[in-house]
C-alpha cells in the first residue's frame, strides 16, 4: 500500500535555493604565487574578489600582480571590514554571485574567517574552501621537530595585551611531553610585529613570577623568521643565547620543545 500525504510538505533550510557562493582561497605564506592552481581558477571565474592581508604578513606580495593573474579587480579589506562590520560587503557580494575572499596562509586558521563562513551559511550562501600553505605546517617542517609531538598552539600577544595564557599552554604541553608552536602577535596595518626576542622576554618575565620552569634561560627554543620565503631563518639554542640572535625582518614564530626524540635532536 502507498500512502500519500495531503498535508503541507516539510520544508528545511537545505531545500532553499542558495543565494550565491563564497569561496575562501588561501594565499600561502609569502607572495601571490603561493596560492594553488585551484585557487587561481576559482578567482578567474568569480564575479567579485576580496582580499584581506591583516592576519599575516606576506613579505613579497603584490596586489597588482594578483589582479593581473586573476584578470579582475580585487577589493582590499581592513580588519574592521571583517570584524567590526561583520563582513557585510563580502556577504552582500556573495548573495549576488560567486565571490572569492583571498586570505593569507590557510583560510580557516584565523577565527575571523570561521565567523564569516558561519554567517554566510546562516544567510543560505554556499561556502567552499581552497586551502593554502599554513605557518603551522611550515614552521614545524622547517624546525625538524616531529608534527605528532606537538600539543596545543598559542599566540603570544603584544605587552599592551598582556596575558599569561601562552606560559600556561607551554607548561601544560611540556608536562605532557609535547612541543608548543607560538604564533607571535602582528599588526600589519601599523607595521608592528612581535620579534623572537620580544616573545622570549615576555615568557621569561612570566617565568620569574610563576617559577614553574616552563621557560627558563636554559630552556631550548627555536626561532623562525620568514617561513615560506626564499630567505627563511631557523635558529635553535638556549633562550639566553637566542635572545641575542639576529633573525632579520618579519614575520616570526617561536617553538618551545619538550623532550626531544633523538632524530629531532
Protein Blocks (a to p, Z undefined) as FASTA:
>chain_A
ZZddfbdcdddfklpccfbdcddddebjmbmmlpcfklmmmmmmpfbdcddfklbccfkb
cfklmmmmnopacddddfklmmmnnommmmmmmmnmccddddehjfklpmklmmmmmmmm
mnopacdddddddfklmmmmmnopafklpccddddddfklgcfklmmmmmmmmmnopacd
ddddddfknopacdfklmmmmmmmmmmmnonomacfkbccdddehehiabdccddddfkl
mmmpcebjadddddddddddfklZZ
